[in-house]
């Protein structure tokens, strides 16, 4: 009987540990607000870039600071999200956004067309909307 109790207890502990990755972090307004602000910043940049591409104002060299600033913003959000267990999806979303910022920077440095910027803008908008919806779902979960 004692072996059976230990086996059941071990099974429960194993199940709890294996399911822990399914827990979702609590809602953090700083992460949601930061993601929304970052989305607006990237969108404003892309609108401006689309209008100035092919002119000296659209040159990559004039926008290096933007890329550094966005990476810093992403890192701040990643740090805030990493504090809580169950935020893997948020961190993964931020990692993907950062990778795409890197790709955008490469495209910009090599020369990007207004049409390409339009496509990039749609892709970033989709990524940010998914991130904000994830954060909003956490808020609804708590209510």
N, C-alpha and C positions, 0 to 999 in steps of 0.2 A: 504494500500500500504506500509506503514511504517513497519508493522509487517512482511510482506512478505520479505522486504529487510533485516530485521534483521534475519529472518529465513534462508535466502540464505547465508548471511554473516556467520552465525553460522555454517551452513553446510560446507561451504568452509574451515573455520578454523578447524572444526572437522576433515575434510578429510585431510587437511595438517598435522595436528598433528598425526593422525593415520598412515599416510604414512611415517612419518619421520624415522621410523625404517628401511625403505628400502633404505635410502641413504647410500652410501658407502663412507668411508673416502678417503681423498686424498692419493696419493702415498707418502710413506715415505721411502727414500732409506736406512735409518738407520734400519728400521724394516726388510726390505728385506735382507740387508747385514748381519744383526745379525742372521736372520733365516738361511741363507746359511752357515754362519760360525758355527752356532750351529749344523747344520746337519753334517758338516764335522767333528766336534769334536766328536759327538756321534758315527759316523760311524768309525772313527779311533779307538775309545775306544772299540767298539764291535769287530772290526777285531783283535785288540790286545788281547782282552779277549778270543776270540774264539781260538786263538793260544796258550794262556797260561793257559786255564782252566785245572784244575787238577794238576797244578804245584804251588809252593809257590808264584810265581809272579802273579798268577791269583786269589789268595785269596781275598776275599771281603775286609778284613782289609787294604789291600794295595791300595784300590780304593775308600775309603770313601770320600776323598777330591774331587774326580771327581764328585761324586753325588752332593756334596755341591756347587761346581763350576757351574755345569749345572743348578741347581735350581736358582742360582744367575743370570745366563745369561737369563734364562726364565723370571725371575722377572723384569730384566732390559728391556727386549723386551715388556713384558706386560705393564709396566709403560709407555713406549714410545707409544705403540699402544692405550692405554687408554686415552691419551691426546685428541685424535680426536673423535668427534661424528661419528658414523657409522662404528666403528671398532669392533663390537661385534663378527663377525666371526673370526677375527684374534685373539682376546682375548680368544674365546672358543677353537680355535685350540691350542693355547699355553697352556691352562688349560689341555687339553687332553694329550698333549705331557708331561706335568709335571706329570700327573697321571700315565702315562706309564713309566716314569722314576722311580717313586715310586715303581711300580710293578717290574720293572727290578731290582731295588736295593734289594727288598725282595727276588726275585728269586736268585740273586747273593749271598746274605747272607745265603740262605738255600742250595745252591749248584745248579749250572746251567750247563747243558751239551753243548758241541759245537753245537749240532743239534738245541737245543732250542735257542741258540744265533743267529743262522742262521735265524730262524723264526722271532725273535725279530728284527733283523736287517732289514728284509724286511718290517715289520710293521712300524718301525720308518722311513724308507726311504719313504714309502707311505705317512705318515703323513706330513713329511717335504716337500715333493714334492707338496702336496696339498696346504700347507701354502705358499710356494714360488710362486706357480701359482696364488693364490689369490692376493698376493702382486703385481705380474706382471700384473694382470688384471687391477689393480688400475692405473698402469703406462700407460697402453694402453688406459684406459678411458680418461685420461687427454690429450692424443694426438689427 
